[in-house]
Amino acid sequence: MGSHGDGGGRAGANAHLMRAGFALDGDDGCIADARNHATAFLDRARADHRLPVTARARDLTQLVVSELVTNARKYAPGPVLLELGITAGRVDIVVWDSDPTVPTARPADPARIGQHGLEIVKAVTEDLFIEQEPTGKRITARITLSDAR
């Protein structure tokens, strides 16, 4: 995991066509809320910008949002921030939480119950960046919109 690349602020192919941010309160319903925000965001991107959001990209976005928000809710006190950005070729999922500890994927262990979230996220994303901040951390996951990998 490296440092965060472009923040989507550059012009050209990497510029976000759409961005949205959501403050999640960390209660029991925030994980479902986050998935719903992601689905609505992708639906708007497809409708407003005619982007080819495939079923694969939609499902993986919901999965990654769910895993990252679940981890934030489980390990960090307080609110969670979800940011979504989309370019012509990818969706960026950014989750901020108040715990500065950088998570690490554990070695594969089929007998282990739970704690596979980061392994899953790493397996289904094109890029994953984790940044420590003065208060907390920011995790950015990137998923391509097309089915070709």
Secondary structure, DSSP 4 states (H G I P E B T S, - for coil): -B-----S-SSSTTS-SEEEEEEE--STTHHHHHHHHHHHHHHHHHHHH-----HHHHHHHHHHHHHHHHHHHHHS-S-EEEEEEE-SSEEEEEEEES--PPP-PPPP-TT--S--HHHHHHHH-SEEEEEE-SSSEEEEEEEESSS--
